[in-house]
Amino acid sequence: MDRPTDMVDSGPNSRRSSEFPAVLLAIPCTALLVVACLLSPGTARLQLLLWLCGVGPALFVRRDWRFSELVFCLPVFSLILFSLSSFIGWRFGVHGLVAGLPVVASAILATIFALRGKRISISHGASDYWCVGLVALVAVAIGLVASCNGFQSVGGTTSFIARGWYKADSCYLFSLVQMAVERRGWPAENPMLSAIANYYPSLIHVGLAGLTLQSGAIAAAAVPSMFGPIVISGVALYYHSCDRMAAREKSWIPALGTLLVLVARPDFFLFPQTQCFALPVLFLVLTLIAGNKACGPFCLLSGLGVFIVFAHTVTALVVLVVLIVSAVLVIPARDRNALRRFGPALAGFLLALLFLSKNAMPVKPDWGSPFSGISLSEVSLVLMPWVLPLATFVAMVCFCWRRYPAFAGAAALTTAVGVAYFARGCLLVDHFDAWFDTFNAQRLFFLGLVIILPGLCAIEPRKAMACMGVALLGFVAVPSNTTLGCLNLISEKPLVLGPQFLSACEYVRQQTAPTSRIVTNAENNAVPALTGRARFANEKENYWGHGSLPERANLERVNQQTRYLSDLASWDLIKYDPTDFLRTNQISAILIDRRNKKFPTIDPLKIAASDKVRITDFGDYMVIETGVHSPTPDLKR
């Protein structure tokens, strides 16, 4: 992908550049990382590691940096580095060295810089001011959402407050991260569906778990403090991927493109969810590609592709498409060097095989006629906000195809996969499966737009502005339910979980083994999020294990738990003994919400008559330890 010939650093918006040895940055950062590792776990240690571990890798992969690009990109490099170090450290049992491995990597890179005399160039100009403005806009929005969710002081005591998706997607993220923290390893079990394997890639969750341990807090408290830096890191990287393609005197066009991405799916930039941590890696790929010939350092990009395959399914698919299309359309077809000619295509093929092997769902869908599982009106509701943007997207691809075929081809193929995924949902029999596919197909539409905009920034400014303006108008005029749902993060009546609930969850976390499984009648997703323990199924819709368990089996699990809790309420009619339900499912603890009137009232005095259980009272909640141990079994597939 060649840079435009009109990219010159002259005129009123010219950039000022300074060049100096890379070791002048690498050595002080390494020293500060050593200091961070000597600190006790806490906020200072976490933030130092989050911002400084990425300095060495950033200086290694690129020689010339824009000032804001370098500063704001560091957390995403740190997340990648911590994901790898946590996985390696826990895999080989060196748990205490997880934080030390990035420090060692930084020291090694500093030594390489010194021996090779590597120099870096840091420039500043108008694009840095645009970047800071966009980052500030996102930071304010994140702060507003954070002020309405998470751990808050209510009436002088600490409570966990959740609105909108924060009590769903965020709790699922916290559950996976806390499970990785507790088990010091890959979250192999679905935290919302005990005894069922976690089929979704979770390398990012492992990295977040490694960083969480540096804070000394649980994931629900630590992850939100990392969310802001990593998301603004992604926004800055995306802006600069557009800016490196755009004419230097038109810095506002990359800003408009970035704003369009923020408006298209604001939910990806407002509250903690897995997609929010995966997107910055995709933006890093686009930034490394932008402005480089022959797709830049393809080995590095392929390595990032391998990383994201183990981190997030949808983003991995898009990165795979970008790399393969770039290999086919950008690498010189007549290059006599066989490695340069065929190597990238071979790397893309191998990456595709890896993706297919790691992202297969065990449960096959049921097929039917079009709209057999979901109505045409429901399909129209999902698709309507994308009609005008997708029509404009066709024009974007046409404008970019001649000069930037890799951007145009990758974007078109990504969107085509989204259309195929949407059509697949329309053919499914089960209503939930059909809704799941049609709703999630929007993500591929969005990611196709993400890929095309850097190339669009490099074409004639009036065409770029017209395309972006029309697409932006479409999103504003017909906002999607997802966009409107973002308001619920602030305005919705909150789920408030007070000190008694927090104490009960902390007791379960402290008193049970990391592999323990629990049953609860508390109708929220915060129990596994705050304990890191796998919860027995209690939702009819299998949101958190989609494709891993047939619908009938999931419903039977929910009914099985309901029957057991009813039997527990009739304690005086039965002789207590760990029932088949407890033994078969290896349930170590039961967390009872006494306020839940959907279940019979459980009298702790009756249960306490048995010497085989231990009951701990927390007011509105009580924890029953069953005496059943939960060793890590073979998970059901």
C-alpha positions in Angstrom: 0.0 0.0 0.0 2.0 3.0 -1.2 1.5 6.3 0.4 -0.1 9.0 -1.8 2.4 11.0 -3.8 1.0 14.3 -2.4 1.9 13.4 1.2 4.5 16.1 1.8 5.4 17.8 5.1 5.2 21.4 3.9 2.8 24.3 4.2 1.0 25.7 7.2 0.4 22.2 8.7 3.9 20.9 8.3 5.3 18.7 11.0 8.3 19.3 13.2 10.4 16.2 13.8 13.1 15.2 16.3 15.4 12.2 15.9 17.4 10.6 18.7 18.6 7.2 19.8 15.8 4.9 20.9 17.7 3.8 23.9 17.1 7.2 25.5 13.5 6.2 25.9 13.9 2.5 26.4 16.3 2.6 29.3 14.3 5.0 31.5 11.1 3.1 30.8 12.8 -0.2 31.7 14.0 1.4 35.0 10.5 2.6 35.8 9.1 -0.8 35.1 11.5 -2.3 37.6 10.3 0.2 40.1 6.7 -0.7 39.3 7.4 -4.4 39.9 8.8 -3.5 43.4 5.7 -1.6 44.3 2.9 -3.4 46.2 -0.2 -4.4 44.1 -2.3 -1.3 43.6 -3.4 1.4 41.2 0.1 2.9 40.7 1.7 -0.4 39.9 -1.1 -1.3 37.4 -1.0 2.0 35.6 2.8 2.1 35.3 2.8 -1.4 33.8 -0.1 -0.6 31.5 1.5 2.5 30.0 5.2 1.6 30.0 5.4 -2.1 29.0 4.4 -1.1 25.5 7.2 1.4 24.9 9.9 -1.2 23.9 7.6 -3.0 21.4 6.4 0.3 19.9 9.9 1.6 19.3 10.8 -1.8 17.9 8.1 -2.1 15.2 8.2 1.5 13.9 10.9 4.0 13.5 8.9 7.2 12.9 6.0 8.1 15.2 3.7 11.0 15.6 3.8 12.2 19.2 0.1 11.5 20.0 0.3 8.2 18.1 3.2 6.9 20.2 1.8 8.1 23.6 -1.7 6.8 23.2 -0.8 3.5 21.5 1.2 2.2 24.4 -1.7 0.5 26.4 -2.6 -1.8 23.5 1.0 -3.0 23.1 1.0 -3.6 26.9 -2.2 -5.6 26.7 -0.7 -7.8 24.0 2.5 -8.3 25.9 0.7 -9.1 29.2 -1.6 -11.5 27.4 1.4 -13.5 26.1 3.4 -13.2 29.4 0.5 -14.3 31.5 -0.3 -17.2 29.2 3.3 -18.4 29.2 4.0 -17.7 32.9 0.9 -19.6 34.0 1.3 -22.4 31.5 4.7 -23.2 32.9 3.9 -22.5 36.5 6.0 -19.4 37.1 3.1 -17.3 38.4 5.2 -14.8 40.2 7.1 -13.8 37.1 4.1 -12.7 35.0 4.9 -9.0 35.6 8.6 -9.6 35.3 8.5 -11.0 31.8 7.4 -7.7 30.1 10.2 -6.0 32.1 12.7 -8.6 30.8 11.4 -8.0 27.2 11.8 -4.3 27.7 15.4 -4.7 28.9 16.3 -7.0 26.0 14.9 -4.5 23.5 16.7 -1.6 25.2 19.9 -3.7 24.8 19.2 -4.3 21.1 18.6 -0.6 20.6 21.9 0.2 22.2 23.9 -2.4 20.3 22.4 -1.5 16.9 22.3 2.2 17.5 18.6 2.3 16.5 17.2 5.8 16.2 13.6 6.9 16.2 11.9 10.0 14.9 9.1 11.7 16.8 7.1 14.5 15.1 4.3 16.7 16.1 1.8 18.8 14.1 -1.9 19.5 13.5 -2.8 15.8 13.5 -1.8 15.5 17.1 -4.3 18.2 18.1 -7.1 16.4 16.2 -6.1 13.2 17.9 -6.1 14.7 21.4 -9.6 16.3 20.7 -11.0 12.9 19.6 -9.5 11.1 22.6 -10.9 13.8 25.0 -14.3 13.3 23.5 -14.2 9.6 24.0 -12.7 10.0 27.5 -15.6 12.2 28.6 -18.2 9.7 27.3 -16.4 6.8 29.1 -16.2 8.9 32.3 -19.9 9.6 32.2 -20.8 5.9 31.8 -18.3 4.9 34.5 -19.8 7.4 36.9 -23.2 5.6 36.6 -21.8 2.0 36.9 -19.4 -0.1 38.8 -18.5 0.2 42.4 -20.0 3.4 43.9 -20.6 4.8 47.3 -24.3 4.7 48.2 -25.4 6.0 51.6 -21.8 5.8 52.9 -21.3 2.2 51.9 -19.9 0.6 48.7 -22.4 -1.0 46.3 -22.1 -2.5 42.8 -24.3 -0.6 40.4 -25.0 -1.8 36.8 -27.2 -0.2 34.1 -28.0 -1.5 30.6 -25.3 -3.7 29.1 -23.1 -3.2 32.1 -25.1 -5.9 34.0 -24.8 -8.2 31.0 -21.8 -8.0 28.7 -19.6 -6.3 31.2 -20.4 -8.9 33.9 -19.6 -11.7 31.4 -16.2 -10.1 30.7 -15.5 -9.7 34.4 -16.5 -13.3 35.0 -14.0 -14.7 32.4 -11.2 -12.4 33.7 -11.9 -13.2 37.4 -12.0 -16.9 36.5 -8.6 -16.6 34.9 -7.3 -14.7 37.9 -8.6 -17.4 40.4 -7.3 -20.4 38.3 -4.1 -18.7 37.1 -4.8 -19.9 33.6 -7.0 -20.0 30.6 -10.8 -19.7 31.5 -11.6 -23.1 30.1 -15.0 -23.3 31.7 -17.9 -21.1 30.8 -18.6 -19.0 34.0 -22.3 -18.7 33.2 -22.7 -22.3 32.3 -20.8 -24.6 34.6 -19.4 -27.9 33.4 -19.5 -26.6 29.8 -16.3 -25.7 28.0 -15.6 -22.1 27.2 -15.4 -22.3 23.4 -14.7 -18.6 22.8 -11.1 -17.4 22.4 -9.9 -15.9 25.6 -6.3 -14.8 25.3 -7.2 -11.2 26.0 -9.1 -12.3 29.1 -5.8 -13.9 30.3 -4.0 -10.7 29.6 -6.5 -8.6 31.6 -6.3 -11.2 34.4 -2.5 -10.7 34.5 -3.0 -7.0 34.7 -5.8 -7.4 37.3 -3.4 -9.2 39.6 -1.1 -6.1 39.5 -3.9 -4.0 41.0 -4.7 -6.1 44.0 -8.4 -5.8 43.3 -10.9 -8.1 41.7 -11.6 -7.9 37.9 -14.9 -5.9 38.3 -12.9 -3.1 39.9 -9.6 -3.4 38.0 -10.8 -3.9 34.4 -12.8 -0.6 34.2 -9.6 1.2 35.2 -7.8 -0.4 32.2 -10.8 0.1 29.9 -10.3 3.9 29.3 -6.6 3.8 28.4 -7.0 0.8 26.1 -10.0 2.2 24.3 -8.5 5.7 23.8 -5.4 3.8 22.6 -7.5 2.2 19.9 -9.2 5.5 18.9 -5.8 7.2 18.6 -4.4 4.3 16.5 -7.4 4.4 14.2 -7.2 8.1 13.7 -3.5 7.8 12.8 -4.1 4.9 10.4 -6.4 7.3 8.5 -4.0 10.3 9.0 -1.1 8.4 7.5 -3.0 7.8 4.3 -4.5 11.3 4.1 -3.0 14.4 2.5 -1.1 16.4 5.2 -3.1 19.6 4.7 -6.4 17.7 5.2 -6.1 16.5 8.8 -9.8 17.0 9.5 -10.7 14.3 7.0 -9.2 11.5 9.2 -10.9 13.1 12.2 -14.3 12.9 10.3 -13.6 9.3 9.5 -12.9 8.4 13.1 -16.0 10.3 14.2 -18.0 8.2 11.8 -16.7 5.0 13.3 -17.5 6.3 16.8 -21.1 7.2 15.8 -21.6 3.9 13.8 -21.2 1.7 16.9 -20.8 3.9 20.1 -21.3 0.8 22.3 -17.8 -0.4 21.3 -16.2 2.7 23.0 -18.3 3.3 26.1 -18.3 0.3 28.5 -16.2 -2.8 29.1 -16.9 -5.7 26.8 -14.5 -8.1 25.0 -14.9 -6.5 21.6 -13.7 -3.2 23.0 -10.3 -4.8 23.9 -10.0 -6.6 20.6 -10.7 -3.6 18.3 -7.5 -1.8 19.3 -5.5 -4.8 18.0 -7.3 -4.5 14.6 -6.6 -0.8 14.7 -2.9 -1.5 15.3 -2.9 -3.8 12.3 -4.4 -1.0 10.1 -1.9 1.5 11.5 1.1 -0.7 10.7 -0.3 -1.3 7.2 -1.1 2.4 6.5 1.7 4.2 4.7 3.9 1.1 4.1 4.8 -0.6 0.8 4.0 -4.3 0.4 1.9 -4.3 3.5 4.8 -3.4 5.8 6.3 -5.9 8.2 4.2 -8.8 7.2 5.7 -11.2 9.7 4.7 -8.9 12.5 1.2 -8.5 11.1 0.9 -12.3 10.8 2.0 -12.6 14.4 -0.7 -10.1 15.4 -3.1 -12.3 13.4 -2.2 -15.4 15.4 -2.6 -13.4 18.6 -6.1 -12.2 17.7 -7.2 -15.7 16.6 -6.8 -16.8 20.2 -8.4 -13.6 21.5 -11.6 -12.8 19.6 -13.6 -14.6 16.9 -15.1 -11.7 14.9 -12.0 -9.5 15.0 -9.8 -12.5 14.1 -12.0 -13.1 11.0 -11.5 -9.5 9.9 -7.8 -9.4 10.6 -7.5 -12.6 8.6 -9.4 -11.1 5.7 -7.2 -8.0 5.8 -3.9 -10.0 5.8 -5.0 -12.4 3.0 -6.3 -9.7 0.7 -3.2 -7.6 1.3 -1.0 -10.6 0.5 -2.9 -11.3 -2.8 -3.3 -7.7 -4.0 -0.3 -5.9 -2.7 2.7 -8.2 -2.8 4.4 -7.8 -6.3 3.2 -10.7 -8.4 6.5 -10.8 -10.4 8.9 -10.6 -7.5 11.6 -13.1 -8.2 12.2 -13.8 -4.5 9.9 -16.8 -3.8 9.6 -16.0 -0.1 8.4 -12.4 -0.7 6.1 -13.5 -3.4 4.4 -16.5 -1.8 5.3 -16.2 1.9 2.5 -13.8 2.9 -0.1 -15.8 1.0 1.1 -19.0 2.7 1.0 -17.2 6.1 -2.5 -16.2 5.4 -3.5 -19.7 4.4 -2.0 -21.2 7.6 -3.7 -18.5 9.7 -7.0 -19.4 8.1 -6.5 -23.0 9.1 -5.7 -22.0 12.6 -8.8 -19.8 12.8 -11.1 -22.6 11.6 -9.6 -25.0 14.1 -10.0 -22.7 17.0 -13.4 -21.2 16.3 -15.8 -24.1 15.6 -19.0 -24.4 17.5 -20.0 -28.0 18.5 -23.8 -27.6 18.1 -25.1 -27.5 14.5 -28.0 -25.1 13.7 -31.4 -26.2 12.4 -32.1 -24.9 8.9 -35.5 -24.0 7.5 -37.1 -21.7 4.9 -36.3 -17.9 4.9 -37.7 -16.1 7.9 -38.9 -19.3 9.5 -37.2 -18.4 12.8 -37.5 -14.6 12.7 -40.1 -12.4 11.2 -39.4 -10.0 8.3 -40.3 -7.1 10.5 -37.6 -8.0 13.0 -35.1 -8.4 10.1 -36.1 -5.0 8.8 -35.6 -3.4 12.2 -32.0 -4.6 12.3 -31.2 -3.8 8.7 -32.9 -0.4 8.3 -30.2 1.8 10.0 -27.6 0.3 7.7 -29.4 0.8 4.4 -27.9 4.3 3.6 -24.4 3.6 5.1 -24.2 0.3 3.1 -25.2 2.1 -0.1 -22.6 4.7 0.5 -20.1 1.9 1.3 -20.4 0.6 -2.3 -19.3 4.1 -3.5 -16.4 4.1 -1.0 -15.2 0.7 -2.4 -15.4 2.0 -6.0 -13.5 5.2 -5.2 -10.7 3.3 -3.4 -10.4 0.3 -5.6 -7.9 1.7 -8.2 -5.4 3.2 -5.8 -5.9 1.1 -2.7 -7.2 -2.3 -3.8 -6.1 -4.0 -0.5 -8.3 -1.7 1.7 -11.2 -1.9 -0.8 -11.0 -5.6 -1.3 -10.7 -6.4 2.4 -13.6 -4.1 3.3 -15.8 -5.6 0.5 -15.0 -9.2 1.5 -15.6 -8.4 5.2 -19.0 -6.9 4.4 -19.8 -9.8 2.1 -19.2 -12.2 5.0 -21.5 -10.0 7.1 -24.2 -10.3 4.4 -23.8 -14.0 4.3 -24.0 -14.2 8.1 -27.2 -12.1 8.0 -28.7 -14.4 5.4 -27.8 -17.4 7.5 -29.7 -16.0 10.4 -32.8 -15.6 8.2 -32.7 -19.3 7.4 -32.5 -20.6 10.9 -35.5 -22.3 12.5 -34.9 -21.3 16.2 -35.9 -17.8 16.9 -33.0 -17.1 19.3 -30.4 -18.5 16.9 -31.9 -16.4 14.1 -31.9 -13.2 16.2 -28.4 -13.9 17.4 -27.0 -14.1 13.8 -28.9 -11.2 12.3 -28.1 -9.0 15.2 -24.4 -9.8 15.2 -24.0 -9.5 11.5 -24.0 -5.8 12.1 -20.6 -6.1 13.6 -19.2 -7.2 10.2 -20.9 -4.3 8.4 -19.3 -2.0 10.9 -15.8 -3.6 10.6 -16.1 -3.4 6.8 -16.6 0.4 7.2 -13.6 0.5 9.6 -11.3 -1.0 7.0 -12.4 1.1 4.0 -12.1 4.5 5.7 -8.2 4.8 5.8 -8.2 4.2 2.1 -11.0 6.7 1.6 -9.0 9.3 3.5 -6.4 9.2 0.7 -8.7 9.9 -2.3 -9.9 13.3 -3.5 -11.1 15.2 -0.4 -14.5 16.2 -1.8 -15.4 12.6 -2.6 -14.2 11.4 0.8 -16.1 14.2 2.6 -19.3 13.4 0.6 -19.2 9.7 1.4 -18.4 10.2 5.0 -21.1 12.8 5.4 -23.8 10.7 3.8 -23.0 7.7 5.9 -22.9 9.8 9.1 -26.3 11.3 8.1 -27.7 7.8 7.8 -26.6 6.8 11.2 -27.9 10.0 12.8 -31.2 10.0 10.9 -32.0 6.3 11.6 -30.2 5.3 14.8 -30.0 1.6 15.5 -31.4 0.0 18.6 -27.8 -0.6 19.6 -27.1 3.1 19.5 -30.2 4.0 21.3 -29.4 1.3 23.9 -26.3 3.2 24.9 -28.5 5.7 26.7 -29.5 2.9 29.0 -26.0 2.9 30.4 -26.8 6.2 32.0 -30.6 6.5 32.3 -31.9 3.0 33.0 -33.0 2.1 36.5 -29.9 0.5 38.0 -29.3 -2.9 39.5 -28.0 -2.0 42.9 -26.1 -4.8 44.8 -25.3 -3.6 48.3 -22.8 -4.5 51.0 -24.6 -7.7 52.0 -24.4 -9.1 48.5 -20.8 -8.0 48.0 -19.9 -9.7 51.4 -21.6 -12.9 50.3 -19.7 -13.0 47.0 -16.4 -12.2 48.6 -17.0 -15.0 51.2 -17.6 -17.5 48.3 -14.5 -16.3 46.6 -12.3 -16.6 49.7 -13.8 -19.8 51.2 -14.2 -22.0 48.1 -11.7 -23.5 45.7 -11.1 -21.7 42.4 -12.7 -24.6 40.5 -15.8 -24.6 42.7 -19.2 -24.4 41.1 -22.2 -22.6 42.6 -25.9 -22.5 42.4 -27.8 -19.3 43.0 -31.3 -17.9 42.8 -30.0 -14.4 42.5 -31.2 -13.2 39.1 -28.1 -11.3 38.0 -24.8 -12.0 36.3 -22.8 -10.4 39.0 -22.3 -13.6 41.1 -19.8 -15.2 38.7 -18.3 -11.7 38.0 -17.5 -11.1 41.6 -16.5 -14.6 42.6 -14.9 -16.1 39.5 -16.8 -19.3 40.2 -18.8 -21.0 37.4 -22.5 -20.6 37.9 -25.1 -23.3 37.1 -27.4 -22.3 34.2 -30.3 -20.1 35.2 -31.2 -18.3 32.0 -33.5 -19.9 29.3 -31.7 -18.1 26.5 -28.2 -19.3 26.3 -26.6 -15.9 25.7 -23.2 -16.7 27.1 -22.7 -20.2 25.7 -24.4 -19.8 22.3 -23.7 -22.8 20.1 -22.1 -24.8 22.9 -25.3 -26.5 24.3 -28.6 -27.5 22.6 -31.6 -25.5 23.6 -33.4 -28.4 25.2 -30.3 -29.3 27.3 -30.0 -25.7 28.5 -33.7 -25.6 29.4 -33.4 -28.9 31.3 -30.5 -27.4 33.3 -32.5 -24.4 34.3 -35.5 -26.5 35.3 -33.2 -28.9 37.2 -31.9 -26.0 39.3 -35.4 -24.8 40.0 -36.5 -28.2 41.2 -33.5 -28.5 43.5 -34.0 -25.1 45.1 -37.7 -26.0 45.7 -36.6 -29.3 47.3 -34.2 -27.3 49.5 -37.1 -25.2 50.8 -38.8 -28.5 51.9 -35.8 -29.4 54.0 -38.0 -30.8 56.8 -39.5 -33.4 54.4 -36.2 -34.9 53.3 -33.1 -36.2 55.0 -30.2 -34.1 54.0 -27.5 -35.6 52.0 -25.6 -34.2 49.0 -28.1 -35.2 46.4 -27.4 -36.5 43.0 -27.8 -33.0 41.7 -25.0 -31.7 43.9 -22.7 -34.6 43.3 -23.2 -34.9 39.6 -22.8 -31.2 39.0 -20.1 -30.8 41.7 -21.8 -27.9 43.4 -19.7 -26.6 46.3 -21.8 -23.7 47.4 -25.3 -22.3 47.2 -25.9 -18.5 47.3 -29.5 -17.7 48.3 -31.2 -14.3 47.7 -34.0 -14.4 50.3 -35.8 -11.5 48.5 -36.4 -13.5 45.4 -40.1 -14.4 45.6 -40.0 -16.7 42.5 -38.5 -19.4 44.7 -39.8 -20.9 47.9 -38.5 -19.4 51.1 -35.6 -21.4 52.5 -35.4 -21.7 56.3 -31.8 -21.7 57.4 -32.7 -23.1 60.9 -34.0 -26.3 59.3 -30.8 -26.7 57.2 -28.6 -25.9 60.1 -29.8 -29.0 61.9 -27.5 -31.0 59.7 -23.8 -31.2 60.6 -22.9 -31.8 56.9 -23.3 -28.2 55.8 -22.1 -24.8 56.9 -24.4 -21.8 56.6 -23.1 -18.2 56.7 -25.8 -15.5 57.0 -25.4 -12.1 55.3 -28.8 -10.6 56.0 -30.7 -10.7 52.7 -28.3 -13.4 51.5 -27.0 -16.6 52.8 -24.2 -19.0 51.6 -24.6 -22.7 52.1 -21.4 -24.7 51.7 -22.5 -28.2 50.6 -19.3 -30.2 51.4 -19.0 -31.3 47.8 -15.6 -30.7 46.3 -15.2 -29.4 42.8 -12.1 -30.8 41.2 -11.5 -29.8 37.6 -13.3 -32.5 35.6 -13.4 -33.2 31.9 -15.7 -30.5 30.6 -18.7 -31.6 28.5 -18.5 -30.9 24.8 
